[in-house]
Amino acid sequence: IDGWSNKSVVTEFILLGLSSSQELQVFLFFVFSVFYGAAVLGNILIILTVITDSHLHSPMYFLLSNLSFIDVCQATFATPKMIADFLNEHKAITFQGCMSQIFFLHVFGGSEMVLLVAMAYDRYIAICKPLHYMTIMSRKVCTVLEGVSWAIGTIHSASHLAFTVNLPFCGPNKVDNFFCDLPLVIKLACLDTYILEILVLTNSGLLSLICFLLLLISYTIILATVHRQASGGTSKALSTLSAHITVVVLFFGPLIFIYIWPFESFPIDKFISVRFTVFTPLLNPIIYTLRNKDVKEAIMKLRNQHMGSKRVF
């Protein structure tokens, strides 16, 4: 590996971005600025609402606020650079900056997958074992679930970066995306990358598959339980569940596409990258707040308090 790193002469990568048309780039600059601002503000609003409203101090909303925090990070690791690059002719990123993007993408992506499983487990306990809910889903358990999601995300990402950072990059440095996407960067290395591509695919694919199967099993059991109970609380449970399932489908849908055609470049790959980094962090607060009466009421209360304090001053 040391021999490889000595051959690396690439100090920066050129990001080809989403389009080469100057007019389209100016248009995209304004569009993505709005989307990014909405995603960050929407998720921060959810975090503040959960913190300030005592009615939302429950395991479900604790996990939801953590999802919002990951979404803020997910939206921020590459999108501001993409927005700035729409106005730059030379879209370059340093070698260290590129490796950082790869690291953060997989930390936040891996953490979010595990957190979605934790949220499914929370709903399973709430619906299938309601009498034991507060005992099982204690503050300690919630903190452990949050810690585990970040730990798995970090280990998953570090295992990718361990070999990528030492690859010999000695010539081609153009990445056909708006951020350093791991498969595209690996392809630029000056050696046969077939084994590495398989390792990357196995690492990410295995984590995605395990999380997806756990989610599938959890929601199947929950839906079967809700169907069997058919009581007054069923509609509320189904409403909460549909929000969770929608987020899971939106998150894992693009990932399934990526793993069906690994390491093949398609025009839709850039669309999937945009969805993952910009649209998914924006959709999560929309889905959870529009479908959730408690969160909507808490946001209204927060707004009224803010307006009231403004009138006092």
NORWO-V261846 format. One record per residue. N is the residue number from 1. RES is the residue in one small letter. PHI is phi in whole degrees, 0 to 359 (NA if undefined). PSI is psi as a letter, one per 40 degrees, with the letter a starting at -180 (none if undefined). Layout:
BEGIN
n=[N & N]
res=[RES & RES]
phi=[PHI & PHI]
psi=[PSI & PSI]
END
This chain:
BEGIN
n=[1 & 2 & 3 & 4 & 5 & 6 & 7 & 8 & 9 & 10 & 11 & 12 & 13 & 14 & 15 & 16 & 17 & 18 & 19 & 20 & 21 & 22 & 23 & 24 & 25 & 26 & 27 & 28 & 29 & 30 & 31 & 32 & 33 & 34 & 35 & 36 & 37 & 38 & 39 & 40 & 41 & 42 & 43 & 44 & 45 & 46 & 47 & 48 & 49 & 50 & 51 & 52 & 53 & 54 & 55 & 56 & 57 & 58 & 59 & 60 & 61 & 62 & 63 & 64 & 65 & 66 & 67 & 68 & 69 & 70 & 71 & 72 & 73 & 74 & 75 & 76 & 77 & 78 & 79 & 80 & 81 & 82 & 83 & 84 & 85 & 86 & 87 & 88 & 89 & 90 & 91 & 92 & 93 & 94 & 95 & 96 & 97 & 98 & 99 & 100 & 101 & 102 & 103 & 104 & 105 & 106 & 107 & 108 & 109 & 110 & 111 & 112 & 113 & 114 & 115 & 116 & 117 & 118 & 119 & 120 & 121 & 122 & 123 & 124 & 125 & 126 & 127 & 128 & 129 & 130 & 131 & 132 & 133 & 134 & 135 & 136 & 137 & 138 & 139 & 140 & 141 & 142 & 143 & 144 & 145 & 146 & 147 & 148 & 149 & 150 & 151 & 152 & 153 & 154 & 155 & 156 & 157 & 158 & 159 & 160 & 161 & 162 & 163 & 164 & 165 & 166 & 167 & 168 & 169 & 170 & 171 & 172 & 173 & 174 & 175 & 176 & 177 & 178 & 179 & 180 & 181 & 182 & 183 & 184 & 185 & 186 & 187 & 188 & 189 & 190 & 191 & 192 & 193 & 194 & 195 & 196 & 197 & 198 & 199 & 200 & 201 & 202 & 203 & 204 & 205 & 206 & 207 & 208 & 209 & 210 & 211 & 212 & 213 & 214 & 215 & 216 & 217 & 218 & 219 & 220 & 221 & 222 & 223 & 224 & 225 & 226 & 227 & 228 & 229 & 230 & 231 & 232 & 233 & 234 & 235 & 236 & 237 & 238 & 239 & 240 & 241 & 242 & 243 & 244 & 245 & 246 & 247 & 248 & 249 & 250 & 251 & 252 & 253 & 254 & 255 & 256 & 257 & 258 & 259 & 260 & 261 & 262 & 263 & 264 & 265 & 266 & 267 & 268 & 269 & 270 & 271 & 272 & 273 & 274 & 275 & 276 & 277 & 278 & 279 & 280 & 281 & 282 & 283 & 284 & 285 & 286 & 287 & 288 & 289 & 290 & 291 & 292 & 293 & 294 & 295 & 296 & 297 & 298 & 299 & 300 & 301 & 302 & 303 & 304 & 305 & 306 & 307 & 308 & 309 & 310 & 311 & 312 & 313]
res=[i & d & g & w & s & n & k & s & v & v & t & e & f & i & l & l & g & l & s & s & s & q & e & l & q & v & f & l & f & f & v & f & s & v & f & y & g & a & a & v & l & g & n & i & l & i & i & l & t & v & i & t & d & s & h & l & h & s & p & m & y & f & l & l & s & n & l & s & f & i & d & v & c & q & a & t & f & a & t & p & k & m & i & a & d & f & l & n & e & h & k & a & i & t & f & q & g & c & m & s & q & i & f & f & l & h & v & f & g & g & s & e & m & v & l & l & v & a & m & a & y & d & r & y & i & a & i & c & k & p & l & h & y & m & t & i & m & s & r & k & v & c & t & v & l & e & g & v & s & w & a & i & g & t & i & h & s & a & s & h & l & a & f & t & v & n & l & p & f & c & g & p & n & k & v & d & n & f & f & c & d & l & p & l & v & i & k & l & a & c & l & d & t & y & i & l & e & i & l & v & l & t & n & s & g & l & l & s & l & i & c & f & l & l & l & l & i & s & y & t & i & i & l & a & t & v & h & r & q & a & s & g & g & t & s & k & a & l & s & t & l & s & a & h & i & t & v & v & v & l & f & f & g & p & l & i & f & i & y & i & w & p & f & e & s & f & p & i & d & k & f & i & s & v & r & f & t & v & f & t & p & l & l & n & p & i & i & y & t & l & r & n & k & d & v & k & e & a & i & m & k & l & r & n & q & h & m & g & s & k & r & v & f]
phi=[NA & 297 & 297 & 297 & 298 & 294 & 277 & 291 & 246 & 285 & 255 & 211 & 246 & 260 & 269 & 285 & 73 & 268 & 202 & 261 & 284 & 296 & 296 & 294 & 295 & 295 & 298 & 295 & 303 & 289 & 298 & 287 & 299 & 294 & 297 & 296 & 300 & 294 & 296 & 292 & 295 & 299 & 288 & 295 & 298 & 297 & 300 & 296 & 297 & 295 & 292 & 276 & 263 & 297 & 294 & 259 & 276 & 227 & 306 & 301 & 282 & 298 & 292 & 297 & 293 & 291 & 298 & 297 & 296 & 299 & 296 & 298 & 295 & 299 & 285 & 261 & 292 & 226 & 297 & 303 & 295 & 299 & 298 & 295 & 292 & 300 & 259 & 254 & 281 & 263 & 268 & 251 & 221 & 294 & 303 & 295 & 297 & 296 & 296 & 296 & 299 & 300 & 299 & 292 & 304 & 280 & 297 & 290 & 296 & 295 & 297 & 295 & 302 & 293 & 295 & 297 & 293 & 299 & 293 & 292 & 297 & 301 & 292 & 298 & 295 & 297 & 265 & 268 & 225 & 301 & 290 & 255 & 305 & 292 & 286 & 289 & 269 & 287 & 302 & 297 & 298 & 299 & 295 & 296 & 300 & 295 & 298 & 296 & 298 & 291 & 296 & 296 & 300 & 291 & 296 & 303 & 288 & 298 & 293 & 291 & 290 & 307 & 266 & 295 & 295 & 261 & 292 & 277 & 254 & 234 & 192 & 300 & 220 & 263 & 256 & 277 & 196 & 264 & 213 & 282 & 272 & 309 & 301 & 290 & 289 & 302 & 298 & 277 & 291 & 271 & 195 & 289 & 259 & 304 & 297 & 296 & 298 & 295 & 298 & 299 & 298 & 294 & 300 & 290 & 296 & 294 & 298 & 297 & 295 & 300 & 297 & 296 & 294 & 299 & 295 & 299 & 296 & 302 & 290 & 295 & 297 & 298 & 297 & 295 & 294 & 299 & 297 & 289 & 289 & 42 & 253 & 296 & 279 & 298 & 297 & 294 & 298 & 295 & 297 & 296 & 298 & 298 & 295 & 297 & 295 & 300 & 298 & 299 & 297 & 295 & 282 & 273 & 308 & 299 & 296 & 298 & 300 & 299 & 277 & 286 & 239 & 292 & 60 & 254 & 264 & 237 & 303 & 289 & 303 & 293 & 296 & 296 & 299 & 295 & 299 & 290 & 266 & 243 & 284 & 300 & 299 & 278 & 290 & 304 & 296 & 297 & 297 & 288 & 278 & 291 & 263 & 239 & 296 & 298 & 293 & 299 & 296 & 295 & 294 & 297 & 295 & 298 & 294 & 297 & 296 & 295 & 295 & 295 & 292 & 293 & 295 & 299 & 275]
psi=[d & d & d & d & d & d & e & h & e & h & e & i & i & h & h & e & a & d & i & e & h & d & d & d & d & d & d & d & d & d & d & d & d & d & d & d & d & d & d & d & d & d & d & d & d & d & d & d & d & d & d & d & h & d & d & e & g & i & d & d & d & d & d & d & d & d & d & d & d & d & d & d & d & d & d & e & d & d & d & d & d & d & d & d & d & d & e & h & d & g & g & i & h & i & d & d & d & d & d & d & d & d & d & d & d & d & d & d & d & d & d & d & d & d & d & d & d & d & d & d & d & d & d & d & d & d & d & d & f & d & d & e & d & d & d & d & f & i & d & d & d & d & d & d & d & d & d & d & d & d & d & d & d & d & d & d & d & d & d & d & d & d & d & d & d & e & i & h & h & e & c & h & f & h & h & g & a & e & i & g & h & d & d & d & d & d & d & e & i & f & i & h & e & d & d & d & d & d & d & d & d & d & d & d & d & d & d & d & d & d & d & d & d & d & d & d & d & d & d & d & d & d & d & d & d & d & d & d & d & f & a & d & e & d & d & d & d & d & d & d & d & d & d & d & d & d & d & d & d & d & d & d & d & d & d & d & d & d & e & d & g & i & e & h & h & i & d & e & d & d & d & d & d & d & d & d & d & d & d & d & d & d & d & d & d & d & d & d & d & d & e & h & d & d & d & d & d & d & d & d & d & d & d & d & d & d & d & d & d & d & d & d & none]
END
